[in-house]
Amino acid sequence: MVTFLSIVLLVASALMIVLVLLHKGKGGGLSNMFGGGVSSSLGGSAVVELILTAVVTWWLYVQGPALGHRLLHLLPATEREPIASRLRERAGALVLGTAGRAFAVGVWLGLAAWLVGGFPPVLVAAVGVLVCVMPLLGPVFVWLPLASLLAS
């Protein structure tokens, strides 16, 4: 049973990799198959790509650790620890980079709110930091309202 579930996990992982590769291919890839040709006010291709990105991100969040553990065990025993340590370093750098970027965005948003006036700068900065950490659309949700306010 464990072997069967391992095979199912590996096949699902390979399928997810193929979907990711098709997702950003030239000519629209997977999004054209699932509505890229549909012309609507929402933009069928953009909506499908957003949904696909969210599904892939969720799947990697849920299955990523188990998949990484299984992939590490496919390596020779002498290579496992150096590769695992490099991956841990990269993951730590990614977390620090994301936190640093969110902090910098919060500082700039707080400064912009103070310059524009009418907004509590500390609150705007705090909300900016929290939202900017959100994957995918965080920076858009942070900068779009302020940019539209400044443009008007």
N, C-alpha and C positions, 0 to 999 in steps of 0.2 A: 504494500500500500504506500509506504514511504517512497519507494522508487517511482511508482506511478505518479504521485503528487509532485515529485521532483521533476519528472519529465513534463508534466503539465505546466509547471512553473517556468521551465526553460523554454517551452514552446510559446507560452504567453509572453515571456520576455522578448523572445526573438520577434514575435508579431508586433509588440510594442515598439521595438527598435525600428522595424520596417515602417510602421506608421509615422514615427518621428522623422525618419529620413524622407518619406513621401511628403510629409507636412510642409517642409521648407524647400521642396524641389523647384527647379525652374519651371515656369509655366503654371504655377499654382498648385501642382501636385494633387494631393488628396482633397484639398478644399474645392477644386474644380469638379471632382467626382461627386461631391456631396452638396452641390448647390452653388458652385462658383459661377455657373452660367445663369443663375436666377438673378434678374435685376430687380432689386427692391430698394426702398428707401433706407433700409438697414444695411444694405450691402451683404448679400448672402455669403460671399467668400470670407469677409472679415468676421462675421458671426460664427461661421463654422470653424475658422482658425482659432478664434478665442475659446470656443467650447472645447476643441481638440487640445489646445494648450492647457486648459484647466484640467481636463481628464488625464492627460499625460503627467502633469505635475502632481496631481493627487495620487495617481498610481505609483509614481516613483517615490513619493513620500511614504506610502504604505508599504510597498514591496522593496524599496531600495535597500534597506539594511539586510534583509534576508537574501536578496539577489547578490549583494556585495559579498556576503559571507560565503555563499555557494560558489561564486566566481573565484574567490581567494583560495578555496579548497581545490579548485581545478589546477592551480599553479603548483610547481614543485615545492616541496617543503622548505628548501633553502631560500626560495624567493618570496615566501609568504610574508614574513615579518618586515623586510625592507619595503615592499610594496605597500603593505598595510600602514606602515608608519608614514610613508609619503602621502598616502591618501588622507590620513588623519591630519597631517600638516596642511594639506590643501583645503580640507574642510574647515579647519580652524581659521585659515587665512580668509576663506570665503565669508565666514561668520563675522570676523573682525572687519572685513571690507564693507560688508552690508551695514554693520552697525556704525562704522565711521561715516559712510555715505549718508545714512539716515540722520546722524548727528549734524553733519555739515548742512544738509537740506533744512533741518530744523532751525539752525542758526540763521541761515539766509532768509528763511520764511519769517522768522521772528523779526529780523532786521527790516525786511520789506514791509511787514505789518506795522512796525513802528514808524517807518518813513511815510507810508500812505496815511496812517492815522485811522481812527475809528474802530480798530480791532485790538484786542488785548494781545500784545506781542508774545507773552509767555505762553498763553493758551494756544495761539496759532503755531508757535514753535513745537510745543508738546504734541499737538495733534499731527503736525507735519512729520515728526519723528516716528510716531506710531504708525501712521498710514504709509510712510515711505518704506517701512520694513516689509509691508505686504508684497508678496511676489506678483509679477506680471503688470498689474495696473496701478500699483502704489504711487509711483512718481507722477503718473497722469492725474490721479485724484488729488495729488498735492498741488501741482503747478497749474492745472487748467483753471480752477476758480480764480486764483490770483491773477493769472494772465488775462482772463476775460474781464476782470475788474479793472485792471490797468489799461486795457485796450479801450474800455468805454469812456 
